Amino acid sequence: MLLRKTVFALALIGASVPAAFANNGMSIVGGEKGVEFHDTPSLKSRADVQKDLDASRKNPTIADGGKSLAGGALYIFPQHSMTFKDGKAVHTDNLNHDTPKPSLTMTHDERQAAARLQGL
């Protein structure tokens, strides 16, 4: 009995292995179907790019106030900072505080998409 179960399990594994590595016969370019690579001319010379890289390594602060570390693998988000002056809270950071609050009202399409996800 044990021998039959073992043989059946090995046959099942053997039958599933070729299906796991099957190719549909379509040519895949660049790792994805339908992707084509084109040479894009650059407006910067290699020396300019190297100069920009050296400058970013010396000062890893990005335009939004965050910092890029470990060659771009880590990112430190910008933090809000405040202090009190004359009894009022005043921002001491360089972040933009004029952005509007996000709208929590869903559109009809967003409600339908959420309902479809709930049904899954």
C-alpha positions in Angstrom: 0.0 0.0 0.0 2.8 2.4 0.9 4.6 1.6 -2.3 1.4 2.4 -4.4 1.0 5.7 -2.6 4.7 6.6 -3.2 4.5 5.7 -6.9 1.3 7.7 -7.3 2.8 10.8 -5.6 6.0 10.6 -7.7 3.9 10.2 -10.9 1.8 13.2 -9.9 4.9 15.3 -9.2 6.4 14.2 -12.5 3.3 15.1 -14.4 3.1 18.6 -13.0 6.8 19.6 -13.5 6.6 20.1 -17.3 3.5 22.2 -16.9 5.3 24.5 -14.5 8.0 25.3 -17.1 5.8 25.4 -20.2 6.1 28.2 -22.6 3.2 29.3 -24.7 5.6 29.7 -27.7 5.3 33.5 -27.9 8.5 35.5 -28.0 9.1 37.5 -24.9 11.2 40.7 -25.4 12.7 42.3 -22.3 11.0 40.0 -19.9 7.4 41.0 -20.8 5.2 40.5 -23.8 5.0 43.5 -26.1 7.9 45.4 -24.6 10.3 47.0 -27.0 13.4 49.0 -26.0 14.4 52.1 -27.9 17.6 54.1 -27.6 16.8 57.5 -26.2 19.2 60.3 -26.8 20.4 62.1 -23.7 20.8 65.8 -23.3 23.6 65.4 -20.7 27.1 64.1 -21.3 28.6 61.3 -19.2 30.7 63.9 -17.3 27.5 65.9 -16.4 25.8 62.7 -15.1 28.9 61.8 -13.1 29.0 65.3 -11.6 25.3 65.0 -10.6 25.9 61.6 -9.0 28.8 63.0 -7.0 26.7 66.0 -5.8 23.8 63.7 -4.8 26.2 61.5 -2.8 27.5 64.6 -0.9 24.0 66.0 -0.2 21.4 63.2 -0.3 18.5 65.6 0.3 15.7 65.3 -2.3 13.5 68.2 -3.5 10.6 67.1 -1.2 12.8 67.4 1.9 13.4 63.6 2.3 16.8 62.0 2.3 18.0 59.2 0.1 20.5 56.8 1.8 22.4 53.6 0.8 22.6 54.5 -2.9 18.8 55.1 -3.1 17.8 51.9 -1.3 16.6 53.7 1.8 14.5 56.8 2.0 13.9 59.0 5.1 10.6 60.8 4.9 10.6 64.5 5.7 9.3 65.3 9.2 7.1 68.1 10.4 8.6 70.3 13.1 6.9 73.1 15.0 7.8 75.5 17.8 5.9 78.1 19.8 6.4 81.8 19.2 4.2 84.3 21.0 1.8 81.6 22.1 1.2 80.2 18.6 2.4 77.1 16.9 4.7 77.9 14.0 6.1 75.5 11.5 9.9 75.3 11.4 10.2 72.8 8.6 10.5 73.5 4.8 7.5 71.4 3.9 4.6 72.9 1.8 1.6 73.4 4.2 -0.8 74.9 1.6 -1.9 71.6 0.1 -5.6 71.0 0.2 -7.1 68.2 2.4 -7.9 65.1 0.5 -11.5 64.5 -0.5 -13.1 61.4 1.2 -16.1 61.4 -1.2 -16.0 58.5 -3.6 -17.0 58.8 -7.2 -19.5 56.5 -8.8 -16.7 54.5 -10.5 -14.7 54.2 -7.2 -17.8 52.9 -5.4 -18.4 50.3 -8.1 -14.8 49.2 -8.0 -15.0 48.9 -4.2 -18.2 46.9 -4.5 -16.5 44.5 -6.9 -13.6 44.0 -4.6 -15.9 43.3 -1.7 -17.7 40.6 -3.7 -14.4 38.8 -4.4 
